[in-house]
Amino acid sequence: AKTAHEQTLIQRRIDATDKQIDKLVYDLYGLTEDEIKIVEGRSSGAFGEGTRQDPANE
């Protein structure tokens, strides 16, 4: 891309395509909203960031 504007447009298309691919994969595997949050790293649940169990506390 020659200009910053063209680069921005291309990046937006790439981002939109990435989101479409993600949705297709989630649908293919039948993921729930909670599972999608875990995959995308947006969960504070069992597998989310900041929830690692310290073996010394068990």
C-alpha positions in Angstrom: 0.0 0.0 0.0 1.3 3.4 -0.9 -0.4 5.6 1.7 -1.2 5.3 5.3 -4.9 5.4 4.4 -4.5 2.4 2.1 -2.6 0.6 4.8 -5.4 1.3 7.3 -8.0 0.0 4.8 -6.1 -3.2 4.2 -5.5 -3.8 7.9 -9.3 -3.3 8.5 -10.0 -5.9 5.8 -7.5 -8.3 7.4 -9.0 -7.8 10.8 -12.6 -8.4 9.5 -11.4 -11.5 7.7 -9.7 -12.8 10.8 -13.0 -12.3 12.8 -15.0 -14.2 10.1 -12.5 -17.1 10.2 -12.7 -17.2 14.0 -16.5 -17.3 13.9 -16.5 -20.1 11.3 -14.1 -22.2 13.4 -16.1 -21.6 16.6 -19.2 -22.7 14.8 -17.5 -25.7 13.3 -16.4 -26.9 16.7 -19.7 -25.8 18.4 -18.0 -23.7 21.0 -20.2 -21.9 23.6 -19.8 -18.2 24.4 -17.8 -19.2 27.6 -15.5 -21.4 25.6 -15.0 -18.6 23.0 -14.0 -16.2 25.8 -11.5 -18.7 27.1 -10.0 -19.2 23.6 -9.8 -15.4 23.1 -8.3 -14.9 26.5 -11.2 -12.8 27.8 -12.2 -15.1 30.6 -11.4 -14.9 34.3 -12.7 -18.5 34.6 -10.9 -21.8 35.2 -8.5 -21.4 32.3 -8.4 -17.6 32.2 -5.5 -15.5 33.0 -4.8 -14.9 36.7 -6.5 -18.1 37.8 -3.6 -20.4 38.0 -3.7 -22.5 41.1 -0.7 -22.4 43.4 0.0 -26.1 44.4 1.2 -24.9 47.8 -2.3 -23.6 48.5 -4.0 -26.9 47.9 
